[in-house]
Amino acid sequence: MSFATLPHTDEHGVSGCLTTGCEGHKSEPSQHGPLLYFNCQGRLDQAVAAVEPNAGKVLQPKHPIGPYGFRAVVLDSEGNRIALHSM
């Protein structure tokens, strides 16, 4: 999998990263398009709660991702697929 990380300002890790998605996924904004990762800095529950009131859709509710913490996958109001992450 190819990905790029966004800069961070402290020792707590990456502020986010971009992935090209899995093989066969489209590259335009969609439920199957590129997956944007954003670090919620301990506020994952609040971020997920804000998705649907702001015209988004929760595709995968909060779930563990092993030693990397938790994530939820959402679709924003413009059709971008976003992984919300927190430890």
ABEGO torsion letter per residue (X at the ends): XBBBBBBBABAAEBAEBBBAEBBGBBABBBAABBBBBBBAGGAAAAAAAAAAAAGBBBABBBBBBEAAEBBBBBBBAAGBBBBBBBX
